[in-house]
């Protein structure tokens, strides 16, 4: 990977890590549904002119059915679920659970597409799920005010991402990444519009909340998509996927700097177990590589 590509990977991780901060700062003012709707609507407004300039709007008409499915699974549901989780758990915790996305993708590919799993990948899955259980053990409570459902919501969102990735590979492999990104955001905005209108906040949100939602839409969705798809073209999907493992680092950094969130030893151990297991499960590292590094 060239230094320029590595720099873009770090910038992308910093942006997506900041998304958990922006959600924490705005979700209580807007509510999960309204915030998720504004995010995808703003991203659509940002991406549509770019797609029009590249003469790709016809893809939205031709592939509207699979784009709607991806919009539901890759934006509408996960954005709303992460927004719900942001009301009760830290940005760092959400980002760690989000890092299980490649794990869910590998599991879905095994169940749905019959992709074989090696023994090392199965061990990685078990290790990653053990890390999630370890993380949630002292935090998950399903009593009123507890964070149990928030943790379930994050894992559900990561599962949605895993399903959407495999669905896109199967049904939208001929569409350009920009077309898929734009079409899915537009579809998600249409799906969330009515529920968000029904649940629109009674009290006008403050300026800070509007700023955070704007950053979620333009920076964390629009700009981030462009960076991510450019990285896929330059360094390949597997290398670009490494951004998933860098996001928790920046999410914890922004949470510490702006929300006074702390990372205790329990969370640090759980984070390392989840990331190591997921990296092993998706094939980013192998036992041979680990032993070679250790020696």
N, C-alpha and C positions, 0 to 999 in steps of 0.2 A: 504494500500500500504506500503510495507516494505521500510525502509530507502534507501536500495540499488536501488530499483525500482524508488523511488522519485528522487534520484541523477541522474539516467540515463535519466529520463524525463526532468530534468533541463538541462542536457548536450545536449540532442536532441534539446530542444528549443533554446539553445544558438547556436548550429550548424545551424539550419534552419533560425534563425534570422540573422546569419552572411551571409547567401546566398544572402540576399538583398543588403548587403554591397558589396560583391564580384561582384554582377551584376552592381552596380553603378560604380565600379572602372574599369570595363573591357568592358562594352557594347559600349562605344564610340570608342574604339579602334578596336573592332571586328565587331560591328553591331549585331543586335538581332539574325539573323538567324545563322551566323557563331558561335556566342557564345553558342547558344542553342545546336547546333550540336556537338560542342566540349564537352559540358557538358554530353550529353547522350552517346557519343562515349567513353569518358573517363570512365564513370560509367559502360558501358558494358565491357570494358577491365578489370575493377576492379572486377566485379561480376562474369564474366564467369568462371574463374578458381575455384571460390568457389562453383559454381553450379556444375561444372565438378567433383570436389572432392567429392561432396555429391551425385554424380551419378543421377543428375536431368536433364541432357541435353535432354533426350527423350521427356520430357514434351514440350519443345520448338517446336519439330516436330509435336507432337500430337495436340497441342492447338495453332497453329500459327495464325489462323484466329482471335480468340478472343484476343490473345496477341497483334496482330496488332492494333485492335480497342483500346485497353487500352493504347498501346504505343502512338497512335495519341492523345487520350483525356487526358491522365494522364502525358504525358511528352512533346511530340513534340509541340502541340499547346500551352499549358500553359507556358512552358519554354520560347517559343518565345514571347508570349504575355507579360509576366512579364519582359523579357529583353527589349522589346520595351518600356514598361512603365518606366523602370529604366532610360531612357534617359531624362525624363522630370519631374518625381516626386520623392520625397524622399524615402529612404528605409523604414522609419517608416510608411509613408502613404501606400505604397505597402503592407506592412505586415498586416496592419489593414484590408485592403480590402481582403487580402488572408484569414483572419480569418473568412470571411463569407462562407468558403467552406462547413462546416457542415450544414449551413443553406440551401445552394443550394442542398446539398445531401438530406436533409429532404424534400425539395420541389419537387425534381425529384422523390423521392420514392413515394410521394403522387400522383403525376400526372401519373407516369409510372407504378408503382407497386401497386397502389391503397392502400397504407398504410395510415391508418386513422390518422388524426391530431386532437389532443385535442385542446380545446379552449386556453389553456395556450401556446401551441406551435404556434398557429396562432397569438396570441398577440406578442409572441417573434419574429416572422417573421416581423410583421409590425414594431415593435420597432427597429429591426436590420436594416431594409431598411430605416427607418427614420434617423437612425444614419449615414448611408451611404450618404443620401441626405444632411444631416447637414454638414458632412465632406466636401462633394464636392461643396457645395453651393458657397463658396468664392474662390474655387480653379479651378473649371471646366470652361474652356474656349475652344471653338472649333475653335478659330481663329488661324492663323499660330503662332506656338510657345507656344500655350496654352496646358494645361494638361488634357483637357476634354477627348480626345481619349485615353490617358494613363489610366485614371480612368476606362473608358469603357473596356479597354484591361484587367485590373486587375480583374474586375468583370466577364469578359468573361472567363478568366483563372480559376477563382474559380468555375464557372459554369461547365467548363470542368471536373474539379476534382470531382464535385458532380455527374455528369453523369458517369464518369469512375468508381467511387466507387460502384454505384448501378449496373453497367454493370458487374463489376468483381464479385460482390456477386451473380449475376444471372447466369453467364456463366463460371466463373473460381473458383467456390467454392471448387472444389476438388483439384485444383493445390496448391502447397506449396507457401507461400508468397515469398520465395526467387526465385522460378521459375517465378512467375508473375513479380517481380521486374526486374529480368534479361531480360526476354523475352520482356518486354515493353520497356526497354532501348535500346535493340538491334533493335527492330522494329522502334523506334523513330529515331535512328541514320540513318537507311536506308531511312526513309521518308525525312529526312532533308538534306541528303547528297548532292543531286543535287541542290536544291535551295541555300544551303550554298555555294556551289562551284561557282554558278553564282554571288552571292553577297559577295564573299570573299574580304576583305579589300585590297585596292591597296597599302597602306603603311604598312609595317611590324609592328605589334603591339609591344609595349615595354615589357620588362621583367615582370613588375608589372602586366600587363594585363594577360600574360600567367600564372603567379602564381595564380591569382584570378580564372581563368578558371579551372586550375588544382584543386584548392580547391573546386570549385563548383562540379566538376566531382567526385573526390575521397571522399572528406569529406562530402559535402552537399547532395550528391546523394548516393554514394556507402556505406560509413560508416553509414550515417543517416538511410538508408533503413534497414540495419542490426539491428541497435538499435531499430528502430520503430517496426519491426516485432517480435523482441525478447520481447519487452514490451507487444505487443498484446498477445503473448503466456502466459506471466506471469501475467498480470493484467487485460487482457480483452480489447476489442476494445474501449469500451466507456471510460475507464480510460485513455487509451493511446491517445485518441482523445483530451484529455485535453491539450496536447502539443500545439494545435492550438491557444489556448488563451494565452499561455506564449510567443509565438514567437514575437508578437509586442513589448513586454517589452525588449527583447534582441535586436531586430532590432533597436529600438529607442536608446538603450544604445550604440550599436556599431556605429550607425549613429552619435550620439553625440560625441563619443570619436575620431572617425577617419575621419568624414566628416563635423564636426561642424554643424550638423543638430540640430535644436531646436524643442521642443514640446511646442507649445503655448496652452493657455487655451482652445481655440476653438477646436484644434485637440484632446486635452485630453478628453474633454467632448464627442466629437464624438466617440472617441475610446471606452470609457466606455459604451456608449449607444449601439454601435455595438456588443461589447463582451457580454454585459448583454442580449441583445435581442437574439443573436445566442445561448448562453448557455440555455436560456429559450426555444428556438425553437427546440433544439435537445434533450431536456429533461435532461440536466446535472444539472439544478436546477429547482425547482418547486415553485409555489407561496406559498405553505405550508412551504417549507424550508426557503423561504425568510422571511415570517412573523415570523417563529420561531427564525431565526437569529436576526431579529430586536427586538424581545422581550427579 
